[in-house]
Amino acid sequence: MINKTPLFSTLDKLPKNLTVDHLIFIEKVQKGLVDSENDFTKTKDESKQILSKWLK
């Protein structure tokens, strides 16, 4: 979830042609950074195992 305060403080810095896709991308990157800081990540082997189910 994107919090209001960071969103409002950065809106002026964003391009005028901003789309919802851009906002979703920003939210996903923020979540990934938080997950990484909290050691909630997967190893390369764990990732390969998970992705192998989809990439058959």
PAVEX-18295 format. One record per residue (C-alpha): residue number from 0; chain; x, y, z. Coordinates in steps of 0.25 Angstrom, whole numbers. Example, Ala and Ser with C-alpha at 12.3 -4.5 7.8 and 13.67 -1.06 7.14 Angstrom:
2
SITE     i   ch       X       Y       Z
SITE     0    A      49     -18      31
SITE     1    A      55      -4      29
This chain:
56
SITE     i   ch       X       Y       Z
SITE     0    A       0       0       0
SITE     1    A       5      14      -3
SITE     2    A       4      23       9
SITE     3    A      -2      37       6
SITE     4    A       9      45      12
SITE     5    A      20      40       3
SITE     6    A      11      40      -9
SITE     7    A       7      55      -7
SITE     8    A      21      59      -5
SITE     9    A      26      53     -18
SITE    10    A      14      56     -27
SITE    11    A      21      69     -31
SITE    12    A      33      62     -35
SITE    13    A      26      52     -44
SITE    14    A      24      54     -59
SITE    15    A      11      61     -63
SITE    16    A       7      49     -72
SITE    17    A       8      39     -60
SITE    18    A      -1      27     -61
SITE    19    A      -7      17     -52
SITE    20    A       3       7     -57
SITE    21    A      14      16     -52
SITE    22    A       8      17     -38
SITE    23    A       7       2     -38
SITE    24    A      21       0     -42
SITE    25    A      26      10     -31
SITE    26    A      18       3     -20
SITE    27    A      24     -11     -25
SITE    28    A      38      -5     -24
SITE    29    A      35       1     -10
SITE    30    A      30     -13      -5
SITE    31    A      42     -20     -11
SITE    32    A      51     -10      -4
SITE    33    A      44     -13      10
SITE    34    A      44     -28       8
SITE    35    A      59     -27       5
SITE    36    A      62     -19      17
SITE    37    A      54     -29      26
SITE    38    A      61     -41      19
SITE    39    A      48     -46      13
SITE    40    A      55     -50       0
SITE    41    A      57     -63      -7
SITE    42    A      70     -69     -11
SITE    43    A      73     -72     -26
SITE    44    A      70     -87     -24
SITE    45    A      57     -84     -17
SITE    46    A      53     -74     -28
SITE    47    A      57     -84     -39
SITE    48    A      48     -95     -32
SITE    49    A      36     -86     -31
SITE    50    A      37     -81     -45
SITE    51    A      39     -95     -51
SITE    52    A      25     -97     -48
SITE    53    A      21     -86     -57
SITE    54    A      32     -87     -68
SITE    55    A      29    -102     -72
